[in-house]
Amino acid sequence: MHNFSFGEKEKNKLSDWLKEHNKTCSFADIGNQGAIGGRISYIFTPTGIGCVVEVKCACGEKVDITDYGDW
C-alpha cells in the first residue's frame, strides 16, 4: 500500500492554480460539483525517480504540480 502526499511547494502550486482556475471554471460553483463532490481529481504517478503529481478539474483543465526539485 502506498501513501501519497503533497510537499509544501506542491501545495502552494495547487493553491495558486485553484485561485486562478476558479475565476473562469464553470464547475467552481458549489451546485456543479455532483452529489459526492469529485470536481477535483488528484493523480499520482510513481516513477523510478519520483512521483508525478497532477490535479485535474471536472471541466478538463489540469496542472502538473510536481516538485521536480525534490527528486
mmCIF file as Biopython writes it, N, C-alpha, C and O atoms, coordinates in Angstrom:
data_model
#
loop_
_atom_site.group_PDB
_atom_site.id
_atom_site.type_symbol
_atom_site.label_atom_id
_atom_site.label_alt_id
_atom_site.label_comp_id
_atom_site.label_asym_id
_atom_site.label_entity_id
_atom_site.label_seq_id
_atom_site.pdbx_PDB_ins_code
_atom_site.Cartn_x
_atom_site.Cartn_y
_atom_site.Cartn_z
_atom_site.occupancy
_atom_site.B_iso_or_equiv
_atom_site.auth_seq_id
_atom_site.auth_asym_id
_atom_site.pdbx_PDB_model_num
ATOM 1   N N  . MET A ? 1  ? 0.843   -1.171 0.000   1.0 0.0 1  A 1 
ATOM 2   C CA . MET A ? 1  ? 0.000   0.000  0.000   1.0 0.0 1  A 1 
ATOM 3   C C  . MET A ? 1  ? 0.895   1.243  0.000   1.0 0.0 1  A 1 
ATOM 4   O O  . MET A ? 1  ? 1.897   1.300  0.712   1.0 0.0 1  A 1 
ATOM 5   N N  . HIS A ? 2  ? 0.517   2.233  -0.808  1.0 0.0 2  A 1 
ATOM 6   C CA . HIS A ? 2  ? 1.275   3.476  -0.902  1.0 0.0 2  A 1 
ATOM 7   C C  . HIS A ? 2  ? 0.496   4.610  -0.254  1.0 0.0 2  A 1 
ATOM 8   O O  . HIS A ? 2  ? -0.730  4.675  -0.352  1.0 0.0 2  A 1 
ATOM 9   N N  . ASN A ? 3  ? 1.206   5.483  0.393   1.0 0.0 3  A 1 
ATOM 10  C CA . ASN A ? 3  ? 0.620   6.721  0.896   1.0 0.0 3  A 1 
ATOM 11  C C  . ASN A ? 3  ? 1.149   7.853  0.043   1.0 0.0 3  A 1 
ATOM 12  O O  . ASN A ? 3  ? 2.360   8.044  -0.064  1.0 0.0 3  A 1 
ATOM 13  N N  . PHE A ? 4  ? 0.257   8.594  -0.556  1.0 0.0 4  A 1 
ATOM 14  C CA . PHE A ? 4  ? 0.652   9.711  -1.396  1.0 0.0 4  A 1 
ATOM 15  C C  . PHE A ? 4  ? 0.356   11.003 -0.655  1.0 0.0 4  A 1 
ATOM 16  O O  . PHE A ? 4  ? -0.669  11.123 0.017   1.0 0.0 4  A 1 
ATOM 17  N N  . SER A ? 5  ? 1.253   11.961 -0.781  1.0 0.0 5  A 1 
ATOM 18  C CA . SER A ? 5  ? 1.051   13.239 -0.113  1.0 0.0 5  A 1 
ATOM 19  C C  . SER A ? 5  ? 1.683   14.355 -0.938  1.0 0.0 5  A 1 
ATOM 20  O O  . SER A ? 5  ? 2.434   14.105 -1.880  1.0 0.0 5  A 1 
ATOM 21  N N  . PHE A ? 6  ? 1.363   15.583 -0.565  1.0 0.0 6  A 1 
ATOM 22  C CA . PHE A ? 6  ? 1.907   16.763 -1.213  1.0 0.0 6  A 1 
ATOM 23  C C  . PHE A ? 6  ? 2.997   17.357 -0.349  1.0 0.0 6  A 1 
ATOM 24  O O  . PHE A ? 6  ? 2.909   17.346 0.879   1.0 0.0 6  A 1 
ATOM 25  N N  . GLY A ? 7  ? 4.023   17.876 -0.997  1.0 0.0 7  A 1 
ATOM 26  C CA . GLY A ? 7  ? 5.009   18.678 -0.303  1.0 0.0 7  A 1 
ATOM 27  C C  . GLY A ? 7  ? 4.521   20.112 -0.232  1.0 0.0 7  A 1 
ATOM 28  O O  . GLY A ? 7  ? 3.506   20.453 -0.841  1.0 0.0 7  A 1 
ATOM 29  N N  . GLU A ? 8  ? 5.219   20.943 0.493   1.0 0.0 8  A 1 
ATOM 30  C CA . GLU A ? 8  ? 4.814   22.340 0.663   1.0 0.0 8  A 1 
ATOM 31  C C  . GLU A ? 8  ? 4.787   23.092 -0.669  1.0 0.0 8  A 1 
ATOM 32  O O  . GLU A ? 8  ? 3.859   23.862 -0.919  1.0 0.0 8  A 1 
ATOM 33  N N  . LYS A ? 9  ? 5.785   22.883 -1.525  1.0 0.0 9  A 1 
ATOM 34  C CA . LYS A ? 9  ? 5.814   23.559 -2.829  1.0 0.0 9  A 1 
ATOM 35  C C  . LYS A ? 9  ? 4.637   23.124 -3.690  1.0 0.0 9  A 1 
ATOM 36  O O  . LYS A ? 9  ? 4.049   23.941 -4.398  1.0 0.0 9  A 1 
ATOM 37  N N  . GLU A ? 10 ? 4.290   21.840 -3.632  1.0 0.0 10 A 1 
ATOM 38  C CA . GLU A ? 10 ? 3.161   21.330 -4.409  1.0 0.0 10 A 1 
ATOM 39  C C  . GLU A ? 10 ? 1.848   21.921 -3.899  1.0 0.0 10 A 1 
ATOM 40  O O  . GLU A ? 10 ? 0.974   22.266 -4.695  1.0 0.0 10 A 1 
ATOM 41  N N  . LYS A ? 11 ? 1.705   22.040 -2.590  1.0 0.0 11 A 1 
ATOM 42  C CA . LYS A ? 11 ? 0.503   22.662 -2.017  1.0 0.0 11 A 1 
ATOM 43  C C  . LYS A ? 11 ? 0.370   24.101 -2.491  1.0 0.0 11 A 1 
ATOM 44  O O  . LYS A ? 11 ? -0.725  24.552 -2.830  1.0 0.0 11 A 1 
ATOM 45  N N  . ASN A ? 12 ? 1.485   24.818 -2.514  1.0 0.0 12 A 1 
ATOM 46  C CA . ASN A ? 12 ? 1.454   26.215 -2.958  1.0 0.0 12 A 1 
ATOM 47  C C  . ASN A ? 12 ? 1.098   26.328 -4.432  1.0 0.0 12 A 1 
ATOM 48  O O  . ASN A ? 12 ? 0.306   27.191 -4.813  1.0 0.0 12 A 1 
ATOM 49  N N  . LYS A ? 13 ? 1.676   25.460 -5.273  1.0 0.0 13 A 1 
ATOM 50  C CA . LYS A ? 13 ? 1.342   25.457 -6.708  1.0 0.0 13 A 1 
ATOM 51  C C  . LYS A ? 13 ? -0.143  25.168 -6.904  1.0 0.0 13 A 1 
ATOM 52  O O  . LYS A ? 13 ? -0.803  25.811 -7.720  1.0 0.0 13 A 1 
ATOM 53  N N  . LEU A ? 14 ? -0.665  24.200 -6.155  1.0 0.0 14 A 1 
ATOM 54  C CA . LEU A ? 14 ? -2.082  23.841 -6.265  1.0 0.0 14 A 1 
ATOM 55  C C  . LEU A ? 14 ? -2.964  25.010 -5.844  1.0 0.0 14 A 1 
ATOM 56  O O  . LEU A ? 14 ? -3.930  25.339 -6.531  1.0 0.0 14 A 1 
ATOM 57  N N  . SER A ? 15 ? -2.642  25.626 -4.740  1.0 0.0 15 A 1 
ATOM 58  C CA . SER A ? 15 ? -3.428  26.757 -4.252  1.0 0.0 15 A 1 
ATOM 59  C C  . SER A ? 15 ? -3.451  27.893 -5.264  1.0 0.0 15 A 1 
ATOM 60  O O  . SER A ? 15 ? -4.508  28.460 -5.539  1.0 0.0 15 A 1 
ATOM 61  N N  . ASP A ? 16 ? -2.290  28.228 -5.818  1.0 0.0 16 A 1 
ATOM 62  C CA . ASP A ? 16 ? -2.207  29.298 -6.820  1.0 0.0 16 A 1 
ATOM 63  C C  . ASP A ? 16 ? -3.030  28.955 -8.051  1.0 0.0 16 A 1 
ATOM 64  O O  . ASP A ? 16 ? -3.749  29.807 -8.573  1.0 0.0 16 A 1 
ATOM 65  N N  . TRP A ? 17 ? -2.932  27.701 -8.525  1.0 0.0 17 A 1 
ATOM 66  C CA . TRP A ? 17 ? -3.676  27.279 -9.708  1.0 0.0 17 A 1 
ATOM 67  C C  . TRP A ? 17 ? -5.177  27.343 -9.452  1.0 0.0 17 A 1 
ATOM 68  O O  . TRP A ? 17 ? -5.930  27.845 -10.287 1.0 0.0 17 A 1 
ATOM 69  N N  . LEU A ? 18 ? -5.613  26.837 -8.304  1.0 0.0 18 A 1 
ATOM 70  C CA . LEU A ? 18 ? -7.050  26.833 -7.996  1.0 0.0 18 A 1 
ATOM 71  C C  . LEU A ? 18 ? -7.616  28.250 -7.925  1.0 0.0 18 A 1 
ATOM 72  O O  . LEU A ? 18 ? -8.725  28.497 -8.398  1.0 0.0 18 A 1 
ATOM 73  N N  . LYS A ? 19 ? -6.865  29.177 -7.341  1.0 0.0 19 A 1 
ATOM 74  C CA . LYS A ? 19 ? -7.334  30.569 -7.264  1.0 0.0 19 A 1 
ATOM 75  C C  . LYS A ? 19 ? -7.601  31.125 -8.648  1.0 0.0 19 A 1 
ATOM 76  O O  . LYS A ? 19 ? -8.637  31.748 -8.877  1.0 0.0 19 A 1 
ATOM 77  N N  . GLU A ? 20 ? -6.679  30.907 -9.572  1.0 0.0 20 A 1 
ATOM 78  C CA . GLU A ? 20 ? -6.851  31.405 -10.941 1.0 0.0 20 A 1 
ATOM 79  C C  . GLU A ? 20 ? -7.914  30.614 -11.700 1.0 0.0 20 A 1 
ATOM 80  O O  . GLU A ? 20 ? -8.757  31.195 -12.382 1.0 0.0 20 A 1 
ATOM 81  N N  . HIS A ? 21 ? -7.869  29.304 -11.580 1.0 0.0 21 A 1 
ATOM 82  C CA . HIS A ? 21 ? -8.792  28.447 -12.317 1.0 0.0 21 A 1 
ATOM 83  C C  . HIS A ? 21 ? -10.248 28.696 -11.909 1.0 0.0 21 A 1 
ATOM 84  O O  . HIS A ? 21 ? -11.138 28.699 -12.760 1.0 0.0 21 A 1 
ATOM 85  N N  . ASN A ? 22 ? -10.487 28.901 -10.634 1.0 0.0 22 A 1 
ATOM 86  C CA . ASN A ? 22 ? -11.858 29.100 -10.145 1.0 0.0 22 A 1 
ATOM 87  C C  . ASN A ? 22 ? -12.501 30.371 -10.669 1.0 0.0 22 A 1 
ATOM 88  O O  . ASN A ? 22 ? -13.724 30.510 -10.626 1.0 0.0 22 A 1 
ATOM 89  N N  . LYS A ? 23 ? -11.688 31.305 -11.166 1.0 0.0 23 A 1 
ATOM 90  C CA . LYS A ? 23 ? -12.234 32.546 -11.721 1.0 0.0 23 A 1 
ATOM 91  C C  . LYS A ? 23 ? -12.996 32.309 -13.018 1.0 0.0 23 A 1 
ATOM 92  O O  . LYS A ? 23 ? -13.902 33.072 -13.351 1.0 0.0 23 A 1 
ATOM 93  N N  . THR A ? 24 ? -12.635 31.248 -13.761 1.0 0.0 24 A 1 
ATOM 94  C CA . THR A ? 24 ? -13.240 31.009 -15.071 1.0 0.0 24 A 1 
ATOM 95  C C  . THR A ? 24 ? -13.919 29.647 -15.206 1.0 0.0 24 A 1 
ATOM 96  O O  . THR A ? 24 ? -14.589 29.400 -16.208 1.0 0.0 24 A 1 
ATOM 97  N N  . CYS A ? 25 ? -13.766 28.774 -14.239 1.0 0.0 25 A 1 
ATOM 98  C CA . CYS A ? 25 ? -14.310 27.415 -14.351 1.0 0.0 25 A 1 
ATOM 99  C C  . CYS A ? 25 ? -15.805 27.387 -14.071 1.0 0.0 25 A 1 
ATOM 100 O O  . CYS A ? 25 ? -16.269 27.906 -13.056 1.0 0.0 25 A 1 
ATOM 101 N N  . SER A ? 26 ? -16.546 26.778 -14.977 1.0 0.0 26 A 1 
ATOM 102 C CA . SER A ? 26 ? -17.998 26.675 -14.788 1.0 0.0 26 A 1 
ATOM 103 C C  . SER A ? 26 ? -18.364 25.692 -13.685 1.0 0.0 26 A 1 
ATOM 104 O O  . SER A ? 26 ? -19.499 25.702 -13.207 1.0 0.0 26 A 1 
ATOM 105 N N  . PHE A ? 27 ? -17.433 24.851 -13.273 1.0 0.0 27 A 1 
ATOM 106 C CA . PHE A ? 27 ? -17.684 23.887 -12.206 1.0 0.0 27 A 1 
ATOM 107 C C  . PHE A ? 27 ? -17.332 24.450 -10.827 1.0 0.0 27 A 1 
ATOM 108 O O  . PHE A ? 27 ? -17.490 23.757 -9.823  1.0 0.0 27 A 1 
ATOM 109 N N  . ALA A ? 28 ? -16.866 25.675 -10.766 1.0 0.0 28 A 1 
ATOM 110 C CA . ALA A ? 28 ? -16.425 26.261 -9.494  1.0 0.0 28 A 1 
ATOM 111 C C  . ALA A ? 28 ? -17.587 26.530 -8.550  1.0 0.0 28 A 1 
ATOM 112 O O  . ALA A ? 28 ? -17.390 26.609 -7.337  1.0 0.0 28 A 1 
ATOM 113 N N  . ASP A ? 29 ? -18.799 26.672 -9.089  1.0 0.0 29 A 1 
ATOM 114 C CA . ASP A ? 29 ? -19.963 26.895 -8.231  1.0 0.0 29 A 1 
ATOM 115 C C  . ASP A ? 29 ? -20.266 25.645 -7.427  1.0 0.0 29 A 1 
ATOM 116 O O  . ASP A ? 29 ? -20.150 24.529 -7.934  1.0 0.0 29 A 1 
ATOM 117 N N  . ILE A ? 30 ? -20.648 25.829 -6.192  1.0 0.0 30 A 1 
ATOM 118 C CA . ILE A ? 30 ? -20.965 24.702 -5.298  1.0 0.0 30 A 1 
ATOM 119 C C  . ILE A ? 30 ? -21.989 23.766 -5.933  1.0 0.0 30 A 1 
ATOM 120 O O  . ILE A ? 30 ? -21.892 22.552 -5.752  1.0 0.0 30 A 1 
ATOM 121 N N  . GLY A ? 31 ? -22.949 24.282 -6.659  1.0 0.0 31 A 1 
ATOM 122 C CA . GLY A ? 31 ? -24.017 23.457 -7.228  1.0 0.0 31 A 1 
ATOM 123 C C  . GLY A ? 31 ? -23.577 22.543 -8.354  1.0 0.0 31 A 1 
ATOM 124 O O  . GLY A ? 31 ? -24.323 21.634 -8.719  1.0 0.0 31 A 1 
ATOM 125 N N  . ASN A ? 32 ? -22.404 22.746 -8.915  1.0 0.0 32 A 1 
ATOM 126 C CA . ASN A ? 32 ? -21.957 21.963 -10.063 1.0 0.0 32 A 1 
ATOM 127 C C  . ASN A ? 32 ? -20.942 20.877 -9.707  1.0 0.0 32 A 1 
ATOM 128 O O  . ASN A ? 32 ? -20.217 20.420 -10.591 1.0 0.0 32 A 1 
ATOM 129 N N  . GLN A ? 33 ? -20.866 20.451 -8.462  1.0 0.0 33 A 1 
ATOM 130 C CA . GLN A ? 33 ? -19.837 19.511 -8.058  1.0 0.0 33 A 1 
ATOM 131 C C  . GLN A ? 33 ? -20.329 18.076 -7.970  1.0 0.0 33 A 1 
ATOM 132 O O  . GLN A ? 33 ? -19.546 17.186 -7.638  1.0 0.0 33 A 1 
ATOM 133 N N  . GLY A ? 34 ? -21.569 17.828 -8.250  1.0 0.0 34 A 1 
ATOM 134 C CA . GLY A ? 34 ? -22.090 16.467 -8.181  1.0 0.0 34 A 1 
ATOM 135 C C  . GLY A ? 34 ? -22.519 16.107 -6.768  1.0 0.0 34 A 1 
ATOM 136 O O  . GLY A ? 34 ? -22.308 16.872 -5.827  1.0 0.0 34 A 1 
ATOM 137 N N  . ALA A ? 35 ? -23.115 14.954 -6.634  1.0 0.0 35 A 1 
ATOM 138 C CA . ALA A ? 35 ? -23.678 14.532 -5.352  1.0 0.0 35 A 1 
ATOM 139 C C  . ALA A ? 35 ? -22.604 14.251 -4.304  1.0 0.0 35 A 1 
ATOM 140 O O  . ALA A ? 35 ? -22.835 14.461 -3.113  1.0 0.0 35 A 1 
ATOM 141 N N  . ILE A ? 36 ? -21.445 13.785 -4.730  1.0 0.0 36 A 1 
ATOM 142 C CA . ILE A ? 36 ? -20.400 13.432 -3.765  1.0 0.0 36 A 1 
ATOM 143 C C  . ILE A ? 36 ? -19.124 14.233 -3.974  1.0 0.0 36 A 1 
ATOM 144 O O  . ILE A ? 36 ? -18.048 13.822 -3.539  1.0 0.0 36 A 1 
ATOM 145 N N  . GLY A ? 37 ? -19.241 15.353 -4.626  1.0 0.0 37 A 1 
ATOM 146 C CA . GLY A ? 37 ? -18.039 16.145 -4.920  1.0 0.0 37 A 1 
ATOM 147 C C  . GLY A ? 37 ? -17.383 15.612 -6.167  1.0 0.0 37 A 1 
ATOM 148 O O  . GLY A ? 37 ? -18.059 15.381 -7.169  1.0 0.0 37 A 1 
ATOM 149 N N  . GLY A ? 38 ? -16.103 15.414 -6.131  1.0 0.0 38 A 1 
ATOM 150 C CA . GLY A ? 38 ? -15.410 14.843 -7.269  1.0 0.0 38 A 1 
ATOM 151 C C  . GLY A ? 38 ? -15.014 15.828 -8.330  1.0 0.0 38 A 1 
ATOM 152 O O  . GLY A ? 38 ? -14.595 15.428 -9.416  1.0 0.0 38 A 1 
ATOM 153 N N  . ARG A ? 39 ? -15.133 17.118 -8.047  1.0 0.0 39 A 1 
ATOM 154 C CA . ARG A ? 39 ? -14.741 18.113 -9.049  1.0 0.0 39 A 1 
ATOM 155 C C  . ARG A ? 39 ? -13.245 18.064 -9.318  1.0 0.0 39 A 1 
ATOM 156 O O  . ARG A ? 39 ? -12.813 18.228 -10.459 1.0 0.0 39 A 1 
ATOM 157 N N  . ILE A ? 40 ? -12.465 17.844 -8.293  1.0 0.0 40 A 1 
ATOM 158 C CA . ILE A ? 40 ? -11.014 17.836 -8.417  1.0 0.0 40 A 1 
ATOM 159 C C  . ILE A ? 40 ? -10.496 16.415 -8.224  1.0 0.0 40 A 1 
ATOM 160 O O  . ILE A ? 40 ? -10.826 15.754 -7.240  1.0 0.0 40 A 1 
ATOM 161 N N  . SER A ? 41 ? -9.678  15.947 -9.176  1.0 0.0 41 A 1 
ATOM 162 C CA . SER A ? 41 ? -9.044  14.627 -9.083  1.0 0.0 41 A 1 
ATOM 163 C C  . SER A ? 41 ? -7.547  14.818 -8.897  1.0 0.0 41 A 1 
ATOM 164 O O  . SER A ? 41 ? -6.937  15.695 -9.508  1.0 0.0 41 A 1 
ATOM 165 N N  . TYR A ? 42 ? -6.973  13.992 -8.052  1.0 0.0 42 A 1 
ATOM 166 C CA . TYR A ? 42 ? -5.540  14.019 -7.788  1.0 0.0 42 A 1 
ATOM 167 C C  . TYR A ? 42 ? -4.939  12.759 -8.386  1.0 0.0 42 A 1 
ATOM 168 O O  . TYR A ? 42 ? -5.344  11.650 -8.040  1.0 0.0 42 A 1 
ATOM 169 N N  . ILE A ? 43 ? -3.972  12.926 -9.285  1.0 0.0 43 A 1 
ATOM 170 C CA . ILE A ? 43 ? -3.389  11.802 -9.998  1.0 0.0 43 A 1 
ATOM 171 C C  . ILE A ? 43 ? -1.912  11.691 -9.609  1.0 0.0 43 A 1 
ATOM 172 O O  . ILE A ? 43 ? -1.116  12.589 -9.883  1.0 0.0 43 A 1 
ATOM 173 N N  . PHE A ? 44 ? -1.568  10.592 -8.976  1.0 0.0 44 A 1 
ATOM 174 C CA . PHE A ? 44 ? -0.192  10.341 -8.551  1.0 0.0 44 A 1 
ATOM 175 C C  . PHE A ? 44 ? 0.378   9.243  -9.437  1.0 0.0 44 A 1 
ATOM 176 O O  . PHE A ? 44 ? -0.189  8.153  -9.514  1.0 0.0 44 A 1 
ATOM 177 N N  . THR A ? 45 ? 1.495   9.518  -10.108 1.0 0.0 45 A 1 
ATOM 178 C CA . THR A ? 45 ? 2.116   8.551  -10.994 1.0 0.0 45 A 1 
ATOM 179 C C  . THR A ? 45 ? 3.545   8.282  -10.525 1.0 0.0 45 A 1 
ATOM 180 O O  . THR A ? 45 ? 4.451   9.068  -10.801 1.0 0.0 45 A 1 
ATOM 181 N N  . PRO A ? 46 ? 3.742   7.173  -9.817  1.0 0.0 46 A 1 
ATOM 182 C CA . PRO A ? 46 ? 5.089   6.846  -9.361  1.0 0.0 46 A 1 
ATOM 183 C C  . PRO A ? 46 ? 5.999   6.513  -10.544 1.0 0.0 46 A 1 
ATOM 184 O O  . PRO A ? 46 ? 5.590   5.825  -11.481 1.0 0.0 46 A 1 
ATOM 185 N N  . THR A ? 47 ? 7.227   7.005  -10.489 1.0 0.0 47 A 1 
ATOM 186 C CA . THR A ? 47 ? 8.230   6.666  -11.491 1.0 0.0 47 A 1 
ATOM 187 C C  . THR A ? 47 ? 9.443   6.119  -10.752 1.0 0.0 47 A 1 
ATOM 188 O O  . THR A ? 47 ? 9.432   6.021  -9.525  1.0 0.0 47 A 1 
ATOM 189 N N  . GLY A ? 48 ? 10.466  5.772  -11.476 1.0 0.0 48 A 1 
ATOM 190 C CA . GLY A ? 48 ? 11.668  5.243  -10.849 1.0 0.0 48 A 1 
ATOM 191 C C  . GLY A ? 48 ? 12.456  6.273  -10.057 1.0 0.0 48 A 1 
ATOM 192 O O  . GLY A ? 48 ? 13.293  5.914  -9.229  1.0 0.0 48 A 1 
ATOM 193 N N  . ILE A ? 49 ? 12.193  7.557  -10.305 1.0 0.0 49 A 1 
ATOM 194 C CA . ILE A ? 49 ? 12.970  8.597  -9.619  1.0 0.0 49 A 1 
ATOM 195 C C  . ILE A ? 49 ? 12.125  9.530  -8.754  1.0 0.0 49 A 1 
ATOM 196 O O  . ILE A ? 49 ? 12.687  10.334 -8.009  1.0 0.0 49 A 1 
ATOM 197 N N  . GLY A ? 50 ? 10.828  9.454  -8.826  1.0 0.0 50 A 1 
ATOM 198 C CA . GLY A ? 50 ? 9.951   10.309 -8.039  1.0 0.0 50 A 1 
ATOM 199 C C  . GLY A ? 50 ? 8.512   10.077 -8.411  1.0 0.0 50 A 1 
ATOM 200 O O  . GLY A ? 50 ? 8.199   9.171  -9.184  1.0 0.0 50 A 1 
ATOM 201 N N  . CYS A ? 51 ? 7.637   10.889 -7.866  1.0 0.0 51 A 1 
ATOM 202 C CA . CYS A ? 51 ? 6.203   10.740 -8.116  1.0 0.0 51 A 1 
ATOM 203 C C  . CYS A ? 51 ? 5.676   12.004 -8.792  1.0 0.0 51 A 1 
ATOM 204 O O  . CYS A ? 51 ? 5.811   13.103 -8.254  1.0 0.0 51 A 1 
ATOM 205 N N  . VAL A ? 52 ? 5.076   11.844 -9.974  1.0 0.0 52 A 1 
ATOM 206 C CA . VAL A ? 52 ? 4.460   12.956 -10.686 1.0 0.0 52 A 1 
ATOM 207 C C  . VAL A ? 52 ? 3.094   13.193 -10.064 1.0 0.0 52 A 1 
ATOM 208 O O  . VAL A ? 52 ? 2.334   12.251 -9.839  1.0 0.0 52 A 1 
ATOM 209 N N  . VAL A ? 53 ? 2.781   14.466 -9.784  1.0 0.0 53 A 1 
ATOM 210 C CA . VAL A ? 53 ? 1.505   14.817 -9.167  1.0 0.0 53 A 1 
ATOM 211 C C  . VAL A ? 53 ? 0.759   15.771 -10.099 1.0 0.0 53 A 1 
ATOM 212 O O  . VAL A ? 53 ? 1.222   16.876 -10.381 1.0 0.0 53 A 1 
ATOM 213 N N  . GLU A ? 54 ? -0.400  15.321 -10.568 1.0 0.0 54 A 1 
ATOM 214 C CA . GLU A ? 54 ? -1.248  16.155 -11.413 1.0 0.0 54 A 1 
ATOM 215 C C  . GLU A ? 54 ? -2.594  16.342 -10.727 1.0 0.0 54 A 1 
ATOM 216 O O  . GLU A ? 54 ? -3.055  15.486 -9.973  1.0 0.0 54 A 1 
ATOM 217 N N  . VAL A ? 55 ? -3.207  17.481 -11.010 1.0 0.0 55 A 1 
ATOM 218 C CA . VAL A ? 55 ? -4.519  17.783 -10.470 1.0 0.0 55 A 1 
ATOM 219 C C  . VAL A ? 55 ? -5.410  18.112 -11.659 1.0 0.0 55 A 1 
ATOM 220 O O  . VAL A ? 55 ? -5.039  18.908 -12.523 1.0 0.0 55 A 1 
ATOM 221 N N  . LYS A ? 56 ? -6.586  17.497 -11.698 1.0 0.0 56 A 1 
ATOM 222 C CA . LYS A ? 56 ? -7.491  17.682 -12.833 1.0 0.0 56 A 1 
ATOM 223 C C  . LYS A ? 56 ? -8.863  18.101 -12.336 1.0 0.0 56 A 1 
ATOM 224 O O  . LYS A ? 56 ? -9.394  17.534 -11.381 1.0 0.0 56 A 1 
ATOM 225 N N  . CYS A ? 57 ? -9.427  19.097 -12.995 1.0 0.0 57 A 1 
ATOM 226 C CA . CYS A ? 57 ? -10.765 19.581 -12.683 1.0 0.0 57 A 1 
ATOM 227 C C  . CYS A ? 57 ? -11.774 18.849 -13.562 1.0 0.0 57 A 1 
ATOM 228 O O  . CYS A ? 57 ? -11.422 18.355 -14.633 1.0 0.0 57 A 1 
ATOM 229 N N  . ALA A ? 58 ? -13.001 18.780 -13.124 1.0 0.0 58 A 1 
ATOM 230 C CA . ALA A ? 58 ? -14.060 18.128 -13.897 1.0 0.0 58 A 1 
ATOM 231 C C  . ALA A ? 58 ? -14.285 18.808 -15.243 1.0 0.0 58 A 1 
ATOM 232 O O  . ALA A ? 58 ? -14.845 18.193 -16.151 1.0 0.0 58 A 1 
ATOM 233 N N  . CYS A ? 59 ? -13.865 20.055 -15.391 1.0 0.0 59 A 1 
ATOM 234 C CA . CYS A ? 59 ? -14.026 20.756 -16.667 1.0 0.0 59 A 1 
ATOM 235 C C  . CYS A ? 59 ? -13.006 20.293 -17.707 1.0 0.0 59 A 1 
ATOM 236 O O  . CYS A ? 59 ? -13.130 20.603 -18.892 1.0 0.0 59 A 1 
ATOM 237 N N  . GLY A ? 60 ? -11.986 19.540 -17.248 1.0 0.0 60 A 1 
ATOM 238 C CA . GLY A ? 60 ? -10.974 19.028 -18.165 1.0 0.0 60 A 1 
ATOM 239 C C  . GLY A ? 60 ? -9.614  19.680 -18.015 1.0 0.0 60 A 1 
ATOM 240 O O  . GLY A ? 60 ? -8.611  19.122 -18.459 1.0 0.0 60 A 1 
ATOM 241 N N  . GLU A ? 61 ? -9.561  20.843 -17.402 1.0 0.0 61 A 1 
ATOM 242 C CA . GLU A ? 61 ? -8.278  21.512 -17.192 1.0 0.0 61 A 1 
ATOM 243 C C  . GLU A ? 61 ? -7.462  20.744 -16.162 1.0 0.0 61 A 1 
ATOM 244 O O  . GLU A ? 61 ? -8.008  20.205 -15.199 1.0 0.0 61 A 1 
ATOM 245 N N  . LYS A ? 62 ? -6.141  20.700 -16.374 1.0 0.0 62 A 1 
ATOM 246 C CA . LYS A ? 62 ? -5.287  20.035 -15.403 1.0 0.0 62 A 1 
ATOM 247 C C  . LYS A ? 62 ? -3.965  20.775 -15.286 1.0 0.0 62 A 1 
ATOM 248 O O  . LYS A ? 62 ? -3.586  21.563 -16.153 1.0 0.0 62 A 1 
ATOM 249 N N  . VAL A ? 63 ? -3.275  20.495 -14.183 1.0 0.0 63 A 1 
ATOM 250 C CA . VAL A ? 63 ? -1.997  21.131 -13.918 1.0 0.0 63 A 1 
ATOM 251 C C  . VAL A ? 63 ? -1.062  20.106 -13.290 1.0 0.0 63 A 1 
ATOM 252 O O  . VAL A ? 63 ? -1.473  19.272 -12.483 1.0 0.0 63 A 1 
ATOM 253 N N  . ASP A ? 64 ? 0.196   20.190 -13.680 1.0 0.0 64 A 1 
ATOM 254 C CA . ASP A ? 64 ? 1.243   19.354 -13.084 1.0 0.0 64 A 1 
ATOM 255 C C  . ASP A ? 64 ? 1.844   20.168 -11.946 1.0 0.0 64 A 1 
ATOM 256 O O  . ASP A ? 64 ? 2.454   21.208 -12.194 1.0 0.0 64 A 1 
ATOM 257 N N  . ILE A ? 65 ? 1.683   19.716 -10.699 1.0 0.0 65 A 1 
ATOM 258 C CA . ILE A ? 65 ? 2.200   20.460 -9.552  1.0 0.0 65 A 1 
ATOM 259 C C  . ILE A ? 65 ? 3.446   19.785 -8.958  1.0 0.0 65 A 1 
ATOM 260 O O  . ILE A ? 65 ? 3.871   20.124 -7.853  1.0 0.0 65 A 1 
ATOM 261 N N  . THR A ? 66 ? 4.015   18.851 -9.678  1.0 0.0 66 A 1 
ATOM 262 C CA . THR A ? 66 ? 5.180   18.084 -9.193  1.0 0.0 66 A 1 
ATOM 263 C C  . THR A ? 66 ? 6.331   19.016 -8.827  1.0 0.0 66 A 1 
ATOM 264 O O  . THR A ? 66 ? 6.653   19.946 -9.566  1.0 0.0 66 A 1 
ATOM 265 N N  . ASP A ? 67 ? 6.936   18.755 -7.689  1.0 0.0 67 A 1 
ATOM 266 C CA . ASP A ? 67 ? 8.151   19.473 -7.289  1.0 0.0 67 A 1 
ATOM 267 C C  . ASP A ? 67 ? 9.336   18.644 -7.777  1.0 0.0 67 A 1 
ATOM 268 O O  . ASP A ? 67 ? 9.874   17.818 -7.041  1.0 0.0 67 A 1 
ATOM 269 N N  . TYR A ? 68 ? 9.735   18.875 -9.027  1.0 0.0 68 A 1 
ATOM 270 C CA . TYR A ? 68 ? 10.820  18.096 -9.621  1.0 0.0 68 A 1 
ATOM 271 C C  . TYR A ? 68 ? 12.153  18.356 -8.923  1.0 0.0 68 A 1 
ATOM 272 O O  . TYR A ? 68 ? 13.064  17.532 -9.009  1.0 0.0 68 A 1 
ATOM 273 N N  . GLY A ? 69 ? 12.277  19.468 -8.245  1.0 0.0 69 A 1 
ATOM 274 C CA . GLY A ? 69 ? 13.489  19.770 -7.494  1.0 0.0 69 A 1 
ATOM 275 C C  . GLY A ? 69 ? 13.684  18.860 -6.294  1.0 0.0 69 A 1 
ATOM 276 O O  . GLY A ? 69 ? 14.779  18.782 -5.738  1.0 0.0 69 A 1 
ATOM 277 N N  . ASP A ? 70 ? 12.623  18.174 -5.898  1.0 0.0 70 A 1 
ATOM 278 C CA . ASP A ? 70 ? 12.670  17.268 -4.745  1.0 0.0 70 A 1 
ATOM 279 C C  . ASP A ? 70 ? 13.089  15.852 -5.155  1.0 0.0 70 A 1 
ATOM 280 O O  . ASP A ? 70 ? 13.242  14.980 -4.300  1.0 0.0 70 A 1 
ATOM 281 N N  . TRP A ? 71 ? 13.274  15.623 -6.455  1.0 0.0 71 A 1 
ATOM 282 C CA . TRP A ? 71 ? 13.653  14.300 -6.931  1.0 0.0 71 A 1 
ATOM 283 C C  . TRP A ? 71 ? 15.121  14.162 -6.741  1.0 0.0 71 A 1 
ATOM 284 O O  . TRP A ? 71 ? 15.691  13.122 -7.069  1.0 0.0 71 A 1 
#
